[in-house]
Amino acid sequence: MIHILGRTWGLLLFLLFLPTDVSAQQNQDETVCIQCHGGIPGAIGAPVRQWQGSIHQRHGVLCFHCHGGDPTDFGLAHSPERGFLGAPGDEDVPKFCGRCHVGVTEDYFESAHGQALGAGGPNCVTCHGSHAVQRATSELINPQDCTRCHEYGRAEEIKNAIAGTEAFISSLEGDVAALHRLGIDTSRLEGSIFSVRNEFRRLFHSVDVERVRNETDNFQQQLGVIAGQVEALQAELARRKVWGGAVVVLLILAGVLSLLLYKSYMEGKEG
């Protein structure tokens, strides 16, 4: 069933209680972390400037969500009693990030990257950055970054193995966004894509080319099911447009016919 957002009062109430980006930004600026570090030049203030515009900032992930402490009190912001953790050491980064990114962390520790942790191997921030974290895409796998540690060959194999599925995901996200702009409730579709995308990206954090190749078909099948649901909605919209167009044409014809009958009636009456 397609749910069309539309009723005036419902929309007004929705907008009334919806948190806006402006209010979210105001809440972020009110934290003592942003107020203090944001106004300091150099290395101490750099994390705030790097965080602004990051995927974390866009999703409302603030300093204290990662580093702990009290974001409302200058005196207790760095208090261990309020959960302040500070910055993790290199070997602690995966567990630090893994408090939110649980599945990816599990695959990381089983991978060649994770097994080399503490012996020069990469951790999460090596590839993703620590504060200027951007939306994860396959573009993070590239010669410039990967060759900082090793040759690009194996990384390129993984990128090629995931390219088709990543393109499929991006295409579906675009189609669902287009449906959402038309007022269709796409929350279930968005949730399905989110789930498949996250599970798929767990897969390539294993940095195992053969595993990626062997398990990609399963993700393609899951995305195919979602694509079928998207196509069904698109077909329903197309049918509605046809029927809507037919109704408009009939109304126009009825108006023209009524006008002709009226004119004929008036002419007969005058005659």
CORGI-V709502 format. One record per residue. N is the residue number from 1. SS is DSSP state (~ for helix, > for strand, _ for the rest). PHI is phi in degrees with one decimal (none if undefined). D_FIRST is the distance of its C-alpha to the first C-alpha in Angstrom with 2 decimals. Layout:
BEGIN
N:SS:PHI:D_FIRST / N:SS:PHI:D_FIRST
END
This chain:
BEGIN
1:_:none:0.00 / 2:_:-91.3:3.80 / 3:_:-102.9:6.35 / 4:>:-96.7:9.60 / 5:_:-73.7:12.78 / 6:_:-166.8:15.33 / 7:_:-53.7:17.18 / 8:~:-56.4:20.76 / 9:~:-66.9:21.78 / 10:~:-61.8:18.84 / 11:~:-66.0:19.53 / 12:~:-62.5:23.23 / 13:~:-66.4:22.93 / 14:~:-61.5:20.85 / 15:~:-67.4:23.57 / 16:~:-64.3:26.28 / 17:~:-101.0:25.58 / 18:_:-80.9:24.47 / 19:_:-65.4:27.43 / 20:_:-95.8:28.64 / 21:~:-61.1:30.38 / 22:~:-63.7:33.56 / 23:~:-66.2:33.58 / 24:~:-63.4:32.80 / 25:~:-65.5:35.75 / 26:~:-61.9:37.91 / 27:~:-62.7:37.25 / 28:~:-65.5:38.21 / 29:~:-67.9:41.36 / 30:~:-79.1:42.33 / 31:_:-69.4:42.85 / 32:~:-66.6:46.53 / 33:~:-60.6:45.90 / 34:~:-69.1:44.70 / 35:~:-60.9:47.32 / 36:~:-81.1:50.16 / 37:~:-67.7:49.45 / 38:_:-63.9:47.80 / 39:_:-97.8:51.09 / 40:_:-103.3:53.32 / 41:_:-74.4:54.28 / 42:_:80.0:54.75 / 43:~:-64.3:53.45 / 44:~:-69.5:52.65 / 45:~:-91.4:50.28 / 46:~:-58.4:48.89 / 47:~:-56.7:46.03 / 48:~:-66.4:44.49 / 49:~:-65.9:44.73 / 50:~:-71.5:43.32 / 51:~:-68.4:40.40 / 52:_:-63.9:39.43 / 53:_:90.9:36.76 / 54:_:-77.1:36.09 / 55:~:-64.5:32.76 / 56:~:-63.9:33.99 / 57:~:-62.1:34.69 / 58:~:-66.0:31.33 / 59:_:-101.2:29.61 / 60:_:76.7:32.06 / 61:_:-85.3:34.27 / 62:_:-101.9:37.69 / 63:~:-53.3:41.22 / 64:~:-70.5:41.40 / 65:~:-63.5:38.23 / 66:~:-97.0:40.30 / 67:~:-96.6:43.87 / 68:_:74.5:43.68 / 69:_:89.5:46.05 / 70:_:-103.5:45.57 / 71:_:-78.1:43.90 / 72:_:-111.3:45.10 / 73:_:-136.6:48.81 / 74:_:-60.4:51.25 / 75:_:-73.3:53.66 / 76:_:-110.5:51.23 / 77:_:-60.1:49.02 / 78:_:-105.3:50.99 / 79:_:-83.0:51.68 / 80:~:-59.6:51.22 / 81:~:-64.7:50.84 / 82:~:-99.8:47.63 / 83:_:86.6:46.38 / 84:_:-66.9:47.71 / 85:_:-110.1:47.69 / 86:_:72.6:48.95 / 87:_:-93.8:48.60 / 88:_:-77.0:48.44 / 89:_:-73.9:50.97 / 90:~:-54.3:50.02 / 91:~:-75.8:49.74 / 92:~:-93.1:47.65 / 93:~:-57.7:44.97 / 94:~:-57.1:42.60 / 95:~:-69.9:42.54 / 96:~:-60.9:42.30 / 97:~:-72.4:39.14 / 98:~:-68.7:37.93 / 99:_:-63.1:37.35 / 100:_:-106.5:33.97 / 101:_:-95.7:33.68 / 102:~:-65.0:34.36 / 103:~:-61.4:33.13 / 104:~:-60.4:34.68 / 105:~:-64.7:37.91 / 106:~:-59.9:38.17 / 107:~:-69.6:37.95 / 108:~:-60.4:40.33 / 109:~:-65.2:42.99 / 110:~:-85.1:42.86 / 111:_:-85.1:43.20 / 112:~:-63.1:46.42 / 113:~:-62.8:45.71 / 114:~:-65.9:45.48 / 115:~:-70.3:48.49 / 116:_:-94.5:50.53 / 117:_:-62.1:49.75 / 118:_:92.1:53.10 / 119:_:-123.3:54.85 / 120:_:96.1:53.67 / 121:_:-74.0:50.10 / 122:_:-77.4:47.19 / 123:_:-115.3:45.00 / 124:~:-56.0:41.64 / 125:~:-73.1:43.21 / 126:~:-59.4:45.21 / 127:~:-96.9:42.16 / 128:~:-99.0:39.75 / 129:_:81.0:42.30 / 130:_:-98.3:42.81 / 131:_:-118.7:41.79 / 132:_:-86.8:40.63 / 133:_:-71.6:37.80 / 134:_:-105.9:35.46 / 135:_:-58.4:32.02 / 136:_:-70.0:32.55 / 137:_:-141.6:32.44 / 138:~:-66.9:34.43 / 139:~:-68.1:36.83 / 140:~:-67.5:38.42 / 141:_:-91.5:39.91 / 142:_:-150.3:42.63 / 143:~:-58.9:46.37 / 144:~:-61.1:47.50 / 145:~:-82.6:46.02 / 146:~:-68.0:46.27 / 147:_:-76.3:49.89 / 148:_:-66.2:50.96 / 149:_:-117.9:51.16 / 150:_:-158.9:51.28 / 151:_:-66.9:51.01 / 152:_:-83.5:47.72 / 153:~:-50.4:47.63 / 154:~:-66.6:45.63 / 155:~:-62.4:43.23 / 156:~:-65.7:42.65 / 157:~:-60.7:41.89 / 158:~:-64.6:39.16 / 159:~:-60.6:37.74 / 160:~:-65.6:37.74 / 161:~:-68.0:36.10 / 162:~:-96.9:33.13 / 163:~:-57.9:32.88 / 164:~:-63.3:30.41 / 165:~:-68.7:27.95 / 166:~:-61.5:28.36 / 167:~:-65.6:27.69 / 168:~:-61.9:24.52 / 169:~:-61.2:23.32 / 170:~:-62.2:24.36 / 171:~:-63.2:22.61 / 172:~:-64.3:19.23 / 173:~:-60.8:19.86 / 174:~:-66.1:20.61 / 175:~:-64.4:17.52 / 176:~:-67.8:15.26 / 177:~:-62.1:17.57 / 178:~:-65.3:17.21 / 179:~:-64.8:13.42 / 180:~:-62.6:14.15 / 181:~:-65.1:16.86 / 182:_:-85.5:14.63 / 183:_:94.8:12.95 / 184:>:-88.1:9.75 / 185:_:-72.7:9.42 / 186:_:-108.4:11.03 / 187:~:-60.1:12.86 / 188:~:-68.2:11.92 / 189:~:-65.0:12.83 / 190:~:-61.4:15.88 / 191:~:-64.0:16.90 / 192:~:-65.7:16.84 / 193:~:-64.9:18.91 / 194:~:-56.9:21.16 / 195:~:-65.2:21.91 / 196:~:-65.2:22.77 / 197:~:-59.3:24.74 / 198:~:-66.7:26.77 / 199:~:-66.1:27.60 / 200:~:-65.4:28.61 / 201:~:-73.6:30.85 / 202:~:-61.1:32.43 / 203:~:-59.4:33.44 / 204:~:-82.2:35.41 / 205:_:-73.7:37.11 / 206:_:-72.4:38.94 / 207:_:45.7:40.76 / 208:_:-114.5:41.11 / 209:~:-59.4:40.70 / 210:~:-65.1:40.59 / 211:~:-63.7:38.02 / 212:~:-60.6:35.74 / 213:~:-63.6:36.22 / 214:~:-70.1:35.77 / 215:~:-101.4:32.54 / 216:~:-64.2:30.79 / 217:~:-57.9:29.35 / 218:~:-61.1:27.35 / 219:~:-70.5:25.67 / 220:~:-62.6:25.11 / 221:~:-66.3:23.29 / 222:~:-62.6:21.00 / 223:~:-67.9:20.30 / 224:~:-62.7:19.75 / 225:~:-63.1:16.84 / 226:~:-63.6:15.26 / 227:~:-61.0:16.28 / 228:~:-63.0:14.52 / 229:~:-67.1:11.11 / 230:~:-64.2:12.22 / 231:~:-63.4:13.45 / 232:~:-63.7:10.35 / 233:~:-66.1:8.73 / 234:~:-64.1:12.21 / 235:~:-66.1:12.51 / 236:~:-63.3:9.57 / 237:~:-62.6:11.32 / 238:~:-62.6:14.55 / 239:~:-63.2:13.78 / 240:~:-64.3:12.88 / 241:~:-65.2:16.14 / 242:~:-63.2:18.07 / 243:~:-64.8:17.12 / 244:~:-63.2:17.74 / 245:~:-64.3:21.01 / 246:~:-64.0:21.97 / 247:~:-64.2:21.54 / 248:~:-61.2:23.69 / 249:~:-61.2:26.30 / 250:~:-63.3:26.47 / 251:~:-64.9:26.97 / 252:~:-63.5:29.69 / 253:~:-62.2:31.36 / 254:~:-63.9:31.28 / 255:~:-64.3:32.88 / 256:~:-63.8:35.51 / 257:~:-62.7:36.27 / 258:~:-61.5:36.66 / 259:~:-64.5:39.00 / 260:~:-64.4:41.07 / 261:~:-64.0:41.38 / 262:~:-64.5:42.43 / 263:~:-62.4:44.99 / 264:~:-64.8:46.31 / 265:~:-64.3:46.64 / 266:~:-65.9:48.50 / 267:~:-64.5:50.78 / 268:~:-67.2:51.64 / 269:~:-70.1:52.36 / 270:~:-69.3:54.64 / 271:_:-71.9:56.38
END
